[in-house]
Amino acid sequence: MRRILRLRIARRLIRNYRNRKYRWLSNARVCSDGFDRTHGTDTTRIVQTRDAAGRDVHWYETASASTITAALDALGVDFTGHTFVDLGCGKGKPLLIAAGYPFGRVIGVDVDAACVAIARKNVAACGLSDRVELVVADATDYEPPAGPLLVYLFNPFPGWVLRGVIERLVRRLERSPDPLAVVYMNPCCVGLFERHESFRKVADIPGVGSRYERAVGFVGIPGSAANATAESRPHLGPD
């Protein structure tokens, strides 16, 4: 029993060390772009996000400004009139960058009210309070506005939550022909998109500074899920 206890303690210490080392290296990597220093914002430091009940949800972290810009540009989409929605926006760095594109609306959604409060300060520091909207909500419950849509994700939640988000996006594709694109950075659960018939991969950018900055782009295929379901049904009537 004592040996098992010692092993558990050792593993926990090693895990904590690795987590601290990763957070330090990640902060150093993202700080190197000078974004916060230039804009007087606080977007870099990794924090543990929590829901309204105070339960740990996921880690907030972000990428360098150049990586976010490269990911958006790689889609090859004219964003004029699109709505940009960052699900799990945290402190809001991608929102500040997206505001420089011709999106019709820029919206950040996060379950952690404290992170959203920091994002609001960052938006104000950049003079973008009239341009960027912030919402405290669970991503699986949030319904983006109608019209062309770009969803941005930086590994914001575990796979079981991402499945719920994908299901909501698929339902949107089934009922609307409006263009839908996804940018998924640090794509830990990218297979959920790759294996889905409703999404086609159009870009895959390896992380230059770090593997955590890999970005994968997808476009939605309207009606694909409904068509796949219809094709799987047996044909009962005459030709």
C-alpha positions in Angstrom: 0.0 0.0 0.0 2.8 2.4 0.9 4.6 1.7 -2.4 1.4 2.4 -4.3 0.9 5.6 -2.4 4.5 6.7 -3.2 4.0 5.9 -6.9 0.9 8.0 -7.0 2.6 10.9 -5.3 5.6 10.7 -7.6 3.3 10.6 -10.7 1.4 13.6 -9.4 4.6 15.6 -8.8 5.9 14.7 -12.3 2.6 15.7 -13.8 2.5 19.0 -12.0 6.1 19.7 -13.0 5.3 19.0 -16.7 2.2 21.2 -16.5 4.1 24.1 -15.0 6.9 23.7 -17.5 4.4 23.6 -20.4 2.6 26.7 -19.2 5.9 28.6 -18.8 7.1 27.6 -22.3 3.7 28.4 -23.8 3.6 31.8 -22.2 7.2 32.6 -23.3 6.3 31.4 -26.9 3.2 33.5 -27.2 4.7 36.6 -25.5 7.4 36.7 -28.1 5.0 38.2 -30.6 4.8 41.4 -28.5 1.0 41.6 -28.9 0.3 42.4 -25.3 3.2 44.8 -25.0 2.0 46.7 -28.1 -1.7 46.9 -27.2 -1.6 47.1 -23.4 -3.7 43.9 -23.2 -3.6 40.7 -21.1 -4.1 37.8 -23.4 -1.1 35.5 -22.9 -1.0 33.8 -19.4 -2.6 30.4 -19.3 -5.5 30.1 -16.8 -7.9 27.4 -15.6 -11.4 28.3 -16.7 -14.4 27.6 -14.6 -18.2 27.4 -15.2 -20.9 29.3 -13.2 -20.8 26.6 -10.5 -17.0 27.1 -10.0 -16.1 23.7 -11.5 -12.9 23.5 -13.5 -13.7 23.3 -17.2 -10.6 23.7 -19.4 -7.4 25.6 -19.7 -7.4 28.9 -21.5 -4.5 29.5 -23.8 -3.9 31.2 -27.1 -1.5 31.5 -30.1 0.8 34.2 -31.6 -0.9 36.9 -33.7 0.9 35.7 -36.8 -0.3 32.2 -36.4 -4.0 33.3 -35.9 -3.7 35.5 -39.0 -2.1 32.7 -41.1 -4.9 30.3 -40.1 -7.7 32.7 -41.1 -5.9 33.5 -44.4 -5.4 29.8 -45.2 -9.1 29.3 -45.6 -9.2 31.4 -48.8 -12.6 32.8 -47.8 -13.9 36.4 -48.4 -15.0 37.2 -44.8 -17.2 40.2 -45.8 -20.5 39.8 -44.1 -19.5 36.7 -42.2 -19.9 36.4 -38.4 -16.8 35.4 -36.5 -17.5 33.4 -33.4 -14.8 32.3 -31.0 -16.2 29.5 -28.9 -14.2 29.3 -25.7 -12.8 32.8 -26.3 -11.1 33.2 -23.0 -9.2 36.5 -22.9 -10.2 37.3 -26.5 -6.9 37.6 -28.5 -8.4 36.1 -31.7 -11.3 38.5 -31.4 -9.0 41.5 -31.4 -7.3 40.1 -34.5 -10.5 39.2 -36.3 -11.8 42.7 -35.8 -9.2 43.8 -38.4 -11.0 41.6 -41.0 -14.2 42.6 -42.8 -16.4 40.4 -40.6 -19.9 41.7 -40.2 -19.9 40.7 -36.5 -17.2 39.5 -34.1 -18.4 37.5 -31.1 -16.6 35.8 -28.3 -18.4 33.1 -26.2 -17.0 31.6 -23.0 -18.5 29.8 -20.0 -16.1 31.5 -17.6 -17.4 35.0 -16.6 -14.0 36.0 -15.1 -12.3 35.3 -18.5 -15.0 37.2 -20.3 -14.4 40.2 -18.0 -10.7 40.1 -18.9 -11.6 39.9 -22.6 -13.9 42.9 -22.2 -11.0 44.9 -20.7 -8.8 43.8 -23.6 -11.4 44.8 -26.1 -11.7 48.2 -24.5 -8.0 48.7 -24.4 -7.9 48.3 -28.2 -10.8 50.6 -28.7 -13.0 47.8 -30.1 -15.9 47.8 -27.6 -18.3 48.8 -30.4 -16.9 46.1 -32.7 -16.6 43.0 -30.5 -19.5 41.3 -28.7 -18.9 39.1 -25.7 -21.3 36.4 -24.3 -21.1 34.3 -21.2 -22.6 30.9 -22.2 -22.0 27.2 -22.6 -20.7 26.5 -26.1 -23.1 23.5 -26.5 -26.1 25.8 -25.8 -25.0 28.8 -27.8 -26.7 29.4 -31.2 -24.6 31.7 -33.5 -26.5 34.3 -35.6 -27.9 33.4 -39.0 -25.9 34.0 -42.1 -22.3 33.1 -43.2 -20.3 31.9 -40.2 -16.7 31.3 -39.2 -16.2 29.3 -36.0 -12.8 29.7 -34.3 -11.6 27.1 -31.8 -8.3 26.9 -29.9 -8.6 23.5 -28.2 -11.3 25.0 -26.0 -12.9 21.9 -24.6 -12.6 18.1 -24.4 -13.9 15.8 -27.1 -17.3 15.0 -25.4 -18.0 18.8 -25.4 -16.7 19.3 -29.0 -19.1 16.5 -30.2 -22.0 18.6 -28.9 -20.7 21.7 -30.7 -20.3 19.7 -33.9 -23.8 18.3 -33.7 -25.2 21.9 -33.4 -23.2 23.0 -36.4 -24.4 20.0 -38.4 -28.0 20.9 -37.6 -27.3 24.4 -38.9 -25.9 23.0 -42.1 -29.0 20.8 -42.5 -31.4 23.7 -42.4 -29.4 26.5 -44.0 -27.3 26.9 -47.2 -25.2 29.7 -45.6 -21.5 29.2 -45.7 -19.9 27.8 -42.6 -16.2 27.5 -41.9 -14.1 26.3 -38.9 -10.6 27.1 -37.8 -9.4 24.6 -35.2 -6.1 25.4 -33.6 -4.1 23.0 -31.4 -6.6 20.5 -32.7 -6.4 17.7 -30.1 -9.7 16.2 -31.3 -9.4 17.0 -35.0 -10.6 13.5 -35.9 -14.1 14.4 -34.9 -14.2 16.9 -37.8 -12.1 14.8 -40.2 -14.4 11.7 -39.9 -17.6 13.7 -40.3 -19.3 13.8 -43.7 -20.5 17.4 -43.1 -17.0 18.9 -43.1 -14.2 19.1 -45.7 -10.7 19.9 -44.7 -9.3 22.8 -46.8 -6.1 23.8 -44.8 -3.6 22.2 -42.4 -0.9 24.5 -41.2 1.8 22.9 -39.0 2.8 25.0 -36.0 6.0 26.8 -36.9 7.0 27.8 -33.3 5.3 24.9 -31.6 3.1 21.9 -32.5 0.4 23.5 -30.3 0.0 26.1 -32.9 -1.1 23.7 -35.7 -4.2 25.0 -37.4 -6.7 23.0 -39.4 -9.4 24.6 -41.5 -12.7 23.1 -42.6 -15.7 24.2 -44.6 -19.2 22.8 -44.0 -21.1 21.0 -46.7 -24.8 22.1 -46.5 -27.3 19.3 -46.3 -24.6 16.5 -46.3 -25.8 14.8 -43.1 -29.4 14.8 -44.3 -28.4 13.5 -47.7 -26.3 10.7 -46.1 -29.2 9.7 -44.0 -31.6 9.7 -47.0 -29.1 7.6 -49.0 -28.9 5.0 -46.2 -32.7 4.4 -46.2 -34.0 1.5 -48.2 -35.8 2.4 -51.4 -39.5 1.4 -51.0 -41.3 2.9 -54.0 -41.1 2.4 -57.7 -38.4 4.1 -59.8 
